[in-house]
Amino acid sequence: MGSGPIEIVVIEFTGKFTGAILPELERLVAAGTISIVDGLVAMKADDGTVELIEIAEVDDDDVAALGGVIDRVEGLVSDEDVEMLTASIAPGSAAAILAFEHVWVKPLRDAITAAGGSLVDTVRIPGPVVDEILATVPDEG
């Protein structure tokens, strides 16, 4: 009944990407929690220029292994997105840009629709922001 919400994450690596995150990505995909629908590697030079490389075209076995968890390539990440998404990564680093579908939302959305409702919007609050807010809340325990 259609796609679930799509989220784009940028994962910066200051050293070489080792593939250490692959088991967790594979677990999330196998569990039906997410489906990775697009992926790119961004290399930011010391002068700040960014080179984009399709994961399938990267000449590195660890990076190429990321291609194994990508369900389909949708072209969801535009050039304008890349400029914004790579603005905060450090010069001389690399980043994996992954677009994933929240597959787990689809059955909930379908149940909402069947009950006569509609899923109007979703808002993501980053974990560090939540932690910062919670740190200011007095402990009532």
Residue frames relative to the residue before (quaternion, step in Angstrom):
aa qw qx qy qz dx dy dz
M 1.0000 0.0000 0.0000 0.0000 0.00 0.00 0.00
G 0.7793 -0.3026 0.1813 0.5180 3.61 0.93 0.72
S 0.6304 -0.5555 0.4108 0.3540 3.49 -1.37 0.15
G 0.4473 -0.6267 0.5586 0.3083 3.49 -1.34 0.34
P 0.7023 -0.4259 0.3251 0.4687 3.59 -1.26 0.01
I 0.2843 -0.7439 0.5850 0.1538 3.57 -1.11 0.76
E 0.0683 -0.7726 0.6307 0.0264 3.55 -1.00 0.87
I 0.2215 -0.7540 0.6039 0.1331 3.55 -1.07 0.78
V 0.0764 -0.7880 0.6105 0.0220 3.56 -0.84 1.02
V 0.2045 -0.7422 0.6276 0.1155 3.53 -1.19 0.69
I 0.0803 -0.7993 0.5955 -0.0052 3.56 -0.63 1.18
E 0.1961 -0.8118 0.5443 0.0791 3.56 -0.40 1.27
F 0.1071 -0.7632 0.6353 0.0488 3.53 -1.10 0.84
T 0.2621 -0.7777 0.5513 0.1501 3.56 -0.61 1.12
G 0.7138 0.3102 -0.2260 0.5859 3.55 1.23 -0.40
K 0.7330 -0.3658 0.2989 0.4894 3.55 -1.19 -0.46
F 0.4705 -0.6351 0.5333 0.3013 3.55 -1.08 0.77
T 0.1871 -0.8297 0.5212 0.0704 3.58 -0.64 1.11
G 0.5099 -0.6454 0.4291 0.3732 3.58 1.19 -0.21
A 0.3841 0.7611 -0.4557 0.2561 3.59 1.28 0.12
I 0.6672 0.4931 -0.3176 0.4591 3.62 1.14 -0.44
L 0.4644 0.7248 -0.4226 0.2835 3.60 1.24 -0.32
P 0.6540 0.5121 -0.3580 0.4265 3.67 0.78 -0.79
E 0.6720 0.4803 -0.3102 0.4706 3.61 0.95 -0.76
L 0.6253 0.5127 -0.3413 0.4793 3.61 0.99 -0.73
E 0.6535 0.5100 -0.3118 0.4643 3.58 0.94 -0.87
R 0.6391 0.5291 -0.3237 0.4547 3.60 1.00 -0.81
L 0.6699 0.5012 -0.2941 0.4621 3.59 0.94 -0.92
V 0.6498 0.4967 -0.3104 0.4845 3.58 1.03 -0.79
A 0.6770 0.4996 -0.2967 0.4518 3.61 0.87 -0.96
A 0.6743 0.4939 -0.2900 0.4662 3.59 1.08 -0.70
G 0.4636 -0.6892 0.4427 0.3377 3.59 1.24 -0.23
T 0.3905 0.7207 -0.4799 0.3127 3.56 1.22 0.42
I 0.7909 0.0126 0.0248 0.6113 3.56 0.97 -0.94
S 0.1552 -0.7100 0.6688 0.1566 3.49 -1.40 0.19
I 0.2848 -0.7590 0.5571 0.1805 3.59 -0.65 1.05
V 0.1380 -0.8526 0.5040 0.0088 3.55 -0.49 1.26
D 0.7894 0.0471 -0.0636 0.6088 3.59 1.23 -0.04
G 0.0682 0.8077 -0.5837 0.0478 3.55 -1.14 0.55
L 0.0145 -0.7756 0.6303 -0.0314 3.51 -1.09 0.87
V 0.2702 -0.6987 0.6229 0.2254 3.53 -1.32 0.27
A 0.1356 -0.7728 0.6164 0.0662 3.55 -0.93 0.94
M 0.1329 -0.7635 0.6294 0.0578 3.56 -0.89 1.01
K 0.1334 -0.7980 0.5849 0.0574 3.56 -0.68 1.12
A 0.3389 -0.7618 0.5245 0.1724 3.55 -0.58 1.21
D 0.6882 -0.4852 0.3488 0.4115 3.55 -1.29 0.31
D 0.6867 0.4638 -0.2889 0.4795 3.60 1.13 -0.58
G 0.6127 -0.6013 0.3278 0.3944 3.59 1.31 0.13
T 0.5182 0.6221 -0.4397 0.3887 3.59 1.21 -0.10
V 0.2712 -0.7762 0.5569 0.1177 3.55 -1.07 0.82
E 0.1316 -0.7560 0.6375 0.0684 3.54 -1.00 0.94
L 0.2168 -0.7751 0.5840 0.1053 3.56 -0.86 1.01
I 0.0354 -0.7873 0.6155 -0.0083 3.53 -0.98 0.88
E 0.4375 -0.6499 0.5483 0.2925 3.57 -0.95 0.87
I 0.5799 -0.6137 0.4018 0.3545 3.58 -0.95 0.85
A 0.6517 0.5316 -0.3164 0.4389 3.59 0.97 -0.81
E 0.7085 0.4611 -0.2563 0.4687 3.60 1.17 -0.50
V 0.5054 0.6465 -0.4296 0.3769 3.61 1.26 -0.06
D 0.3167 -0.7574 0.5470 0.1638 3.56 -0.86 1.01
D 0.5377 0.5539 -0.4370 0.4617 3.56 0.58 1.21
D 0.4628 -0.7221 0.4367 0.2713 3.59 -0.57 1.13
D 0.6497 0.5228 -0.3286 0.4433 3.61 0.97 -0.82
V 0.6763 0.4659 -0.2902 0.4913 3.58 0.94 -0.87
A 0.6383 0.5369 -0.3289 0.4429 3.58 0.93 -0.87
A 0.5944 0.5788 -0.3617 0.4252 3.61 1.12 -0.61
L 0.5401 0.6073 -0.3997 0.4239 3.59 1.19 -0.44
G 0.5934 0.5967 -0.3531 0.4089 3.55 1.10 -0.70
G 0.6114 0.5827 -0.3390 0.4143 3.56 1.16 -0.53
V 0.7099 0.4209 -0.2691 0.4964 3.61 1.17 -0.38
I 0.5568 0.5879 -0.4059 0.4238 3.59 1.25 -0.06
D 0.3971 -0.7590 0.4786 0.1928 3.53 -0.61 1.24
R 0.7601 -0.1618 0.1540 0.6103 3.55 0.90 -0.94
V 0.3547 -0.7172 0.5512 0.2365 3.57 -1.09 0.59
E 0.1781 -0.8356 0.5182 0.0383 3.52 -0.55 1.23
G 0.3669 -0.7149 0.5162 0.2964 3.61 1.11 -0.48
L 0.2850 0.8041 -0.4778 0.2094 3.56 1.15 0.64
V 0.6849 0.4587 -0.2789 0.4927 3.59 1.15 -0.55
S 0.2145 -0.8059 0.5435 0.0954 3.57 -0.49 1.23
D 0.6842 -0.4600 0.3628 0.4344 3.57 -1.31 0.18
E 0.6405 0.5171 -0.3248 0.4657 3.59 1.03 -0.78
D 0.6151 0.5388 -0.3370 0.4666 3.57 1.06 -0.76
V 0.6586 0.5269 -0.3144 0.4357 3.57 0.87 -0.97
E 0.6333 0.5339 -0.3343 0.4496 3.58 0.94 -0.85
M 0.6883 0.4648 -0.2744 0.4847 3.57 0.90 -0.93
L 0.6971 0.5057 -0.2773 0.4260 3.59 0.88 -0.97
T 0.7352 0.4092 -0.2380 0.4851 3.59 1.06 -0.66
A 0.4170 0.7364 -0.4575 0.2729 3.60 1.24 -0.09
S 0.7647 0.3943 -0.2119 0.4636 3.60 0.95 -0.79
I 0.5484 0.5857 -0.4432 0.3999 3.63 1.14 0.00
A 0.5570 -0.6498 0.4207 0.3008 3.52 -1.11 0.78
P 0.5500 -0.5763 0.4783 0.3695 3.57 -1.14 0.62
G 0.7766 0.3090 -0.2483 0.4896 3.56 -1.04 0.79
S 0.6524 0.4899 -0.3269 0.4770 3.59 1.21 0.24
A 0.3291 -0.7034 0.5887 0.2241 3.52 -1.37 0.08
A 0.1049 -0.7873 0.6044 0.0624 3.54 -1.21 0.49
A 0.3013 -0.6823 0.6302 0.2156 3.51 -1.21 0.65
I 0.1355 -0.7598 0.6324 0.0663 3.56 -0.87 1.00
L 0.0028 0.8205 -0.5678 0.0658 3.55 -0.44 1.25
A 0.1731 -0.7403 0.6401 0.1108 3.55 -1.00 0.87
F 0.0460 0.8168 -0.5744 0.0299 3.55 -0.70 1.02
E 0.4129 -0.6854 0.5560 0.2249 3.47 -1.23 0.75
H 0.3607 -0.6965 0.5771 0.2276 3.56 -0.99 0.86
V 0.1937 -0.8249 0.5249 0.0806 3.56 0.17 1.33
W 0.6095 0.5940 -0.3471 0.3940 3.59 1.04 -0.76
V 0.6187 0.5654 -0.3463 0.4215 3.61 1.16 -0.52
K 0.5644 0.6626 -0.3797 0.3134 3.61 1.07 -0.71
P 0.6874 0.4480 -0.3222 0.4722 3.68 0.77 -0.79
L 0.6231 0.5261 -0.3394 0.4688 3.59 1.05 -0.69
R 0.6450 0.5155 -0.3127 0.4694 3.58 0.95 -0.90
D 0.6571 0.5079 -0.3096 0.4631 3.58 0.96 -0.87
A 0.6471 0.5049 -0.3180 0.4745 3.62 1.02 -0.77
I 0.6231 0.5292 -0.3345 0.4687 3.58 1.03 -0.77
T 0.6610 0.5047 -0.2965 0.4695 3.57 0.95 -0.95
A 0.6615 0.5095 -0.3053 0.4579 3.60 0.94 -0.88
A 0.6808 0.4652 -0.2785 0.4925 3.58 1.19 -0.58
G 0.6078 -0.5903 0.3430 0.4056 3.60 1.28 0.16
G 0.5955 0.5608 -0.3674 0.4427 3.58 1.25 0.19
S 0.2172 -0.7502 0.5949 0.1902 3.54 -1.30 -0.20
L 0.4202 -0.6688 0.5553 0.2604 3.53 -1.11 0.78
V 0.2256 -0.8393 0.4866 0.0888 3.55 -0.18 1.32
D 0.8031 -0.1073 0.1345 0.5705 3.58 0.86 -0.89
T 0.1292 -0.7304 0.6561 0.1392 3.52 -1.33 0.28
V 0.1275 -0.7767 0.6138 0.0607 3.57 -1.07 0.72
R 0.2102 -0.7757 0.5849 0.1096 3.57 -0.85 0.96
I 0.1116 -0.7553 0.6431 0.0582 3.55 -0.92 0.97
P 0.4175 -0.7314 0.4711 0.2621 3.63 -0.52 1.11
G 0.6428 -0.5713 0.3746 0.3466 3.56 -1.09 0.82
P 0.6685 0.4928 -0.3329 0.4466 3.66 0.80 -0.83
V 0.6214 0.5231 -0.3439 0.4711 3.61 1.10 -0.65
V 0.6320 0.5196 -0.3259 0.4737 3.59 0.98 -0.84
D 0.6535 0.5164 -0.3127 0.4566 3.59 0.91 -0.92
E 0.6493 0.5223 -0.3125 0.4560 3.58 0.98 -0.87
I 0.6608 0.4962 -0.3022 0.4751 3.58 0.95 -0.88
L 0.6817 0.4967 -0.2937 0.4498 3.58 0.86 -0.94
A 0.6095 0.5634 -0.3486 0.4354 3.58 1.13 -0.60
T 0.6891 0.4695 -0.2840 0.4734 3.60 1.18 -0.47
V 0.5764 0.5799 -0.3734 0.4381 3.58 1.31 -0.23
P 0.4306 -0.7089 0.4831 0.2805 3.61 -0.71 1.00
D 0.4711 -0.6618 0.5108 0.2814 3.56 -1.08 0.81
E 0.1705 -0.8110 0.5547 0.0746 3.59 -0.59 1.13
G 0.4341 0.7201 -0.4477 0.3042 3.59 1.26 0.19
